[in-house]
Amino acid sequence: MLDKVQVTVLPNGAQVVTAPQPDAESVALGYWVGVGARHESARNSGICHFIEHMLFKGTRRRTARDISQAIEGRGGYFNAYTQEDSTCYYARLPHEKLSEAFDVLVDMYLEPKFDKSDIERERGVIVEELRMYHDQPQYVVQEKLTEALWPGHALGRPIGGFERTLKSMDSKVLGDFHKRHYQPGATVFAFAGRLEHARAVELVESYTGKIRLGHPRAFEPVNRSVRPEPMRLERREIEQVHAAIGFRCFGRHDNRRFAMRLLNSILGENMSSRLFQIVREKHGLAYAVQSSYQLFDETGAFTISAGLDRARAPKALDLISRELARIRTQPVNRAELGRAREYLQGQFRLGLEGTSSQMQWIGETLTHYGHFVSPDEALANLMAVTADDLQDVASELFAPKNMTLSLVVPSKDPATESAWLKNLSAIK
């Protein structure tokens, strides 16, 4: 998979990575800027997400409508997202429109307008976006979990920021931040589909080659002083209990990440997983229960979440904690480990079939690891994980010192924090 990937680093530090797919009808392109929510101060929380929105609002050469028509009018689509440690802008369209699409995306990257009236309108849009999420208890429980896992740290703040921080952002604040951080030396340009590597390099160099060298910005690392809190509890006028259990863990450069990937698939990634089978299928305690994990440079978190009936929520939490205790103390048998491996093999093959997913893979791995990570290499590492490796990671991960419980419960629920935590007592 992806055996023809090439990487070129331009003199100004910009990185160009391509995954040619000669038979494809499309080309996918995107760029990752090495700045995200964790690079923000408490005062300008949400500025990366705000800038992401503003890049679609117009440049010195194009209006917002010009930008959208230039991509969508050619049958393509484009979007963007802000993460904790990077911001990505991407598009996919017929391969013969590569030059036009790149001209649009790089124009957004280099020359955003930051018009005052656009800023005011988009500020209102983002505020409504935040309010929409805050009306959803399944979102709130995750936000509170994040706050408690990294209290007082940038990773503990929401990517969208707060209404109070957004109010102080004007064209100068946004423009200065953009100028400091949107530098070629802090950017990965990724292409996948029907194109040649030399053409991609030519495009990037022609637009950014004369811009001075820039570097990815430093961030405040998570150290021992950033200690997770045991619990966050919020009451609302709702019917269900929304629960999220988080465990602080190692970062993305730790080789134990491969064991964690298998651990996640066994515990709660799909309908065959242990938590789904026990909590939903056997006991009928939840419509959905799942696990996931997120790794940053030096830290990360493994999360289990579910929406639960209030009366039976304590039983569901107890079952979850018992399952975590079981995987810590009892090795996964050969058949279950084999199924997890086969599932991941299938996910890799299907997930990297299209040009968009290939572009995302090469761009993200180069951004996060500093070099292209071959899917075959990653898959080989996954297949090498043993039952002992899984148990070792589970034993270290699912420990009380790492655990945080976040709950959003019905307003009339009388249970205290300590009472809720007792439902997880199997984790010792």
PyMOL commands that set and color helices and strands:
alter all, ss='L'
color gray80, all
select helices_A, chain A and resi 37-39+47-54+64-72+95-110+116-134+137-149+154-156+163-166+171-181+184-186+197-208+257-267+274-282+310-329+334-351+355-369+375-383+387-397+400-402+417-422
alter helices_A, ss='H'
color red, helices_A
select strands_A, chain A and resi 6-9+15-20+26-33+77-82+87-94+187-193+231-236+240-249+286-295+300-309+403-410
alter strands_A, ss='S'
color yellow, strands_A
deselect
rebuild
show_as cartoon
